[in-house]
């Protein structure tokens, strides 16, 4: 889960695994795989950084099979 901030200043958490795309129109719009869209104050770079950190926390980026690494030991 990542924290983001609505345009009214209220923070909420979002499941990063369901994020399909992040766009800046100039407001940052996050589209989920369900089609739900959220407009947030956070920049696209901030959201992307939080997603990366979340993936590291759940060890999604440390699995050699996900990274495409050859037989690591």
Backbone as a printed PyTorch tensor [residue, N CA C, xyz], in Angstrom:
tensor([[[  0.8370,  -1.1750,   0.0000],
         [  0.0000,   0.0000,   0.0000],
         [  0.8860,   1.2420,   0.0000]],

        [[  0.4220,   2.2600,  -0.6950],
         [  1.1490,   3.5310,  -0.7040],
         [  0.1940,   4.6380,  -0.2630]],

        [[  0.7560,   5.6850,   0.3380],
         [ -0.0410,   6.8410,   0.7400],
         [  0.0100,   7.8820,  -0.3610]],

        [[ -1.1540,   8.4380,  -0.6830],
         [ -1.2570,   9.5440,  -1.6250],
         [ -2.2140,  10.5720,  -1.0320]],

        [[ -2.2250,  11.7720,  -1.6100],
         [ -3.0280,  12.8600,  -1.0660],
         [ -4.0340,  13.3520,  -2.0980]],

        [[ -5.3030,  13.3630,  -1.7050],
         [ -6.3550,  13.8780,  -2.5890],
         [ -6.1720,  15.3820,  -2.7750]],

        [[ -6.8730,  15.9530,  -3.7350],
         [ -6.7780,  17.3870,  -3.9860],
         [ -7.2580,  18.2090,  -2.7960]],

        [[ -8.1290,  17.6400,  -1.9380],
         [ -8.6140,  18.3670,  -0.7580],
         [ -7.6570,  18.2640,   0.4310]],

        [[ -6.5070,  17.5840,   0.2300],
         [ -5.4990,  17.4750,   1.2730],
         [ -5.6120,  16.2340,   2.1420]],

        [[ -6.6360,  15.4230,   1.9460],
         [ -6.8200,  14.2100,   2.7380],
         [ -5.9500,  13.0840,   2.1880]],

        [[ -5.1960,  12.4360,   3.0850],
         [ -4.3660,  11.2980,   2.6850],
         [ -5.1900,  10.0270,   2.6850]],

        [[ -4.8460,   9.1130,   1.7850],
         [ -5.4450,   7.7870,   1.7980],
         [ -4.4300,   6.8060,   1.2490]],

        [[ -4.6700,   5.5230,   1.4880],
         [ -3.7530,   4.5030,   1.0000],
         [ -4.3640,   3.8100,  -0.2080]],

        [[ -3.4920,   3.3880,  -1.0860],
         [ -3.8880,   2.7820,  -2.3450],
         [ -3.0480,   1.5280,  -2.5430]],

        [[ -3.6670,   0.4590,  -2.9940],
         [ -2.9310,  -0.7750,  -3.2440],
         [ -2.1440,  -0.6090,  -4.5460]],

        [[ -0.8360,  -0.5430,  -4.4230],
         [  0.0340,  -0.2850,  -5.5720],
         [ -0.0170,  -1.3950,  -6.6150]],

        [[ -0.4230,  -2.5860,  -6.2240],
         [ -0.4780,  -3.6990,  -7.1730],
         [ -1.5820,  -3.5080,  -8.2170]],

        [[ -2.5580,  -2.6460,  -7.9240],
         [ -3.6710,  -2.4170,  -8.8500],
         [ -3.4850,  -1.1910,  -9.7320]],

        [[ -2.3400,  -0.5100,  -9.6130],
         [ -2.1160,   0.6850, -10.4260],
         [ -1.7130,   0.2680, -11.8370]],

        [[ -2.4920,   0.7400, -12.8060],
         [ -2.2190,   0.4300, -14.2080],
         [ -1.3800,   1.5280, -14.8490]],

        [[ -1.7390,   2.7970, -14.5760],
         [ -0.9520,   3.8900, -15.1450],
         [ -1.0580,   5.1390, -14.2960]],

        [[ -0.0470,   5.9950, -14.4630],
         [  0.0310,   7.2780, -13.7690],
         [  0.2570,   8.3290, -14.8430]],

        [[ -0.5910,   9.3650, -14.8530],
         [ -0.4740,  10.4150, -15.8600],
         [ -0.4950,  11.7790, -15.1860]],

        [[  0.1090,  12.7610, -15.8380],
         [  0.0780,  14.1390, -15.3580],
         [ -0.6200,  14.9890, -16.3990]],

        [[ -1.7180,  15.6610, -15.9950],
         [ -2.5310,  16.4330, -16.9480],
         [ -2.6030,  17.9320, -16.7250]],

        [[ -2.1660,  18.7020, -15.8530],
         [ -0.9750,  18.5960, -15.0280],
         [ -1.2070,  17.9160, -13.6910]],

        [[ -2.4800,  17.7740, -13.2390],
         [ -2.6960,  17.0290, -11.9910],
         [ -2.3600,  15.5630, -12.2280]],

        [[ -1.8560,  14.9110, -11.2050],
         [ -1.4880,  13.4980, -11.3200],
         [ -2.7490,  12.6470, -11.2220]],

        [[ -2.9820,  11.8430, -12.2500],
         [ -4.1300,  10.9440, -12.2820],
         [ -3.6240,   9.5130, -12.2400]],

        [[ -4.1270,   8.7510, -11.2670],
         [ -3.7590,   7.3470, -11.1190],
         [ -4.9450,   6.5100, -11.5700]],

        [[ -4.7000,   5.6270, -12.5380],
         [ -5.7460,   4.7340, -13.0260],
         [ -5.4470,   3.3280, -12.5440]],

        [[ -6.4600,   2.7030, -11.9330],
         [ -6.3090,   1.3350, -11.4500],
         [ -6.7350,   0.3470, -12.5340]],

        [[ -6.3940,  -0.9010, -12.3420],
         [ -6.7620,  -1.9400, -13.3030],
         [ -8.2760,  -2.1190, -13.3760]],

        [[ -8.9940,  -1.6440, -12.3700],
         [-10.4550,  -1.7280, -12.3470],
         [-11.1060,  -0.5970, -13.1410]],

        [[-10.2890,   0.3840, -13.5720],
         [-10.8100,   1.5340, -14.2930],
         [-11.0520,   2.7350, -13.4040]],

        [[-10.9840,   2.5550, -12.0890],
         [-11.1540,   3.6580, -11.1450],
         [ -9.9960,   4.6270, -11.2880]],

        [[-10.3120,   5.9390, -11.2660],
         [ -9.2730,   6.9660, -11.3860],
         [ -9.2570,   7.8270, -10.1330]],

        [[ -8.0510,   8.1930,  -9.7170],
         [ -7.8540,   9.0910,  -8.5840],
         [ -6.9720,  10.2380,  -9.0420]],

        [[ -7.3790,  11.4550,  -8.6970],
         [ -6.5570,  12.6300,  -8.9600],
         [ -5.9290,  13.0250,  -7.6290]],

        [[ -4.5920,  13.1390,  -7.6240],
         [ -3.8730,  13.3820,  -6.3690],
         [ -2.9220,  14.5700,  -6.4950]],

        [[ -2.5350,  15.1070,  -5.3410],
         [ -1.5850,  16.2220,  -5.2930],
         [ -0.1500,  15.7830,  -5.5510]],

        [[  0.1490,  14.5320,  -5.2360],
         [  1.5060,  14.0120,  -5.3700],
         [  1.9120,  14.0050,  -6.8530]],

        [[  3.1960,  14.2470,  -7.1100],
         [  3.6760,  14.2030,  -8.4890],
         [  3.7720,  12.7510,  -8.9570]],

        [[  3.8100,  12.5630, -10.2560],
         [  3.9460,  11.2080, -10.8180],
         [  5.2450,  10.5710, -10.3450]],

        [[  6.3170,  11.3560, -10.2570],
         [  7.6020,  10.8270,  -9.7830],
         [  7.5200,  10.3740,  -8.3300]],

        [[  6.8120,  11.1310,  -7.4830],
         [  6.6520,  10.7380,  -6.0750],
         [  5.8720,   9.4310,  -5.9680]],

        [[  4.8000,   9.3140,  -6.7500],
         [  3.9870,   8.0920,  -6.7240],
         [  4.8150,   6.9150,  -7.2130]],

        [[  5.5490,   7.0990,  -8.2810],
         [  6.3910,   6.0290,  -8.8210],
         [  7.4380,   5.5880,  -7.8030]],

        [[  8.0330,   6.5410,  -7.1020],
         [  9.0170,   6.2290,  -6.0690],
         [  8.3820,   5.4150,  -4.9430]],

        [[  7.1690,   5.7770,  -4.5360],
         [  6.4790,   5.0360,  -3.4730],
         [  6.1260,   3.6210,  -3.9270]],

        [[  5.7390,   3.4840,  -5.1910],
         [  5.4290,   2.1570,  -5.7360],
         [  6.6760,   1.2830,  -5.7030]],

        [[  7.8080,   1.8310,  -6.1330],
         [  9.0680,   1.0890,  -6.1340],
         [  9.4410,   0.6510,  -4.7280]],

        [[  9.3080,   1.5500,  -3.7590],
         [  9.6110,   1.2080,  -2.3700],
         [  8.6740,   0.1200,  -1.8560]],

        [[  7.3930,   0.2060,  -2.2270],
         [  6.4260,  -0.8220,  -1.8170],
         [  6.8270,  -2.1830,  -2.3860]],

        [[  7.1740,  -2.2140,  -3.6700],
         [  7.5960,  -3.4720,  -4.2990],
         [  8.8160,  -4.0560,  -3.5960]],

        [[  9.7460,  -3.1890,  -3.1810],
         [ 10.9210,  -3.6660,  -2.4510],
         [ 10.5340,  -4.2260,  -1.0860]],

        [[  9.5870,  -3.5650,  -0.4070],
         [  9.1400,  -4.0200,   0.9100],
         [  8.5190,  -5.4090,   0.8420]],

        [[  7.7470,  -5.6610,  -0.1960],
         [  7.0960,  -6.9710,  -0.3260],
         [  7.9630,  -7.9450,  -1.1070]],

        [[  9.1860,  -7.5210,  -1.3740],
         [ 10.2140,  -8.3200,  -2.0500],
         [  9.8150,  -8.7530,  -3.4540]],

        [[  8.9920,  -7.9510,  -4.1010],
         [  8.6170,  -8.2430,  -5.4730],
         [  9.7880,  -7.9810,  -6.4190]],

        [[ 10.6190,  -6.9840,  -6.0940],
         [ 11.7660,  -6.6580,  -6.9470],
         [ 13.0110,  -7.4450,  -6.5750]],

        [[ 12.9720,  -8.2050,  -5.4930],
         [ 14.1570,  -8.9550,  -5.0930],
         [ 14.1070, -10.4070,  -5.5450]],

        [[ 12.9950, -10.8200,  -6.0990],
         [ 12.8610, -12.1920,  -6.5910],
         [ 13.5960, -12.3020,  -7.9270]],

        [[ 14.6310, -13.1330,  -8.0240],
         [ 15.4090, -13.2210,  -9.2620],
         [ 14.5690, -13.6690, -10.4620]],

        [[ 13.5160, -14.4110, -10.2290],
         [ 12.6790, -14.8750, -11.3330],
         [ 11.8550, -13.7170, -11.9090]],

        [[ 11.4330, -12.7780, -11.0520],
         [ 10.6910, -11.6170, -11.5080],
         [ 11.6210, -10.6540, -12.2450]],

        [[ 12.8570, -10.4850, -11.7260],
         [ 13.8240,  -9.5850, -12.3330],
         [ 14.3680, -10.1280, -13.6440]],

        [[ 14.2200, -11.4170, -13.8690],
         [ 14.7660, -12.0170, -15.0920],
         [ 16.2100, -12.4030, -14.9680]],

        [[ 16.7070, -12.4940, -13.7340],
         [ 18.1130, -12.8460, -13.5190],
         [ 18.3270, -14.3270, -13.8130]],

        [[ 19.4960, -14.6210, -14.2930],
         [ 19.8780, -16.0110, -14.5450],
         [ 20.2190, -16.6800, -13.2190]],

        [[ 20.0240, -17.9260, -13.0830],
         [ 20.2790, -18.7570, -11.9070],
         [ 21.1840, -18.1170, -10.8540]],

        [[ 20.6170, -17.2060, -10.0540],
         [ 21.3770, -16.5940,  -8.9600],
         [ 21.3890, -17.5350,  -7.7740]],

        [[ 22.4700, -17.4870,  -7.0270],
         [ 22.5580, -18.3310,  -5.8370],
         [ 22.8360, -17.4830,  -4.6400]]])
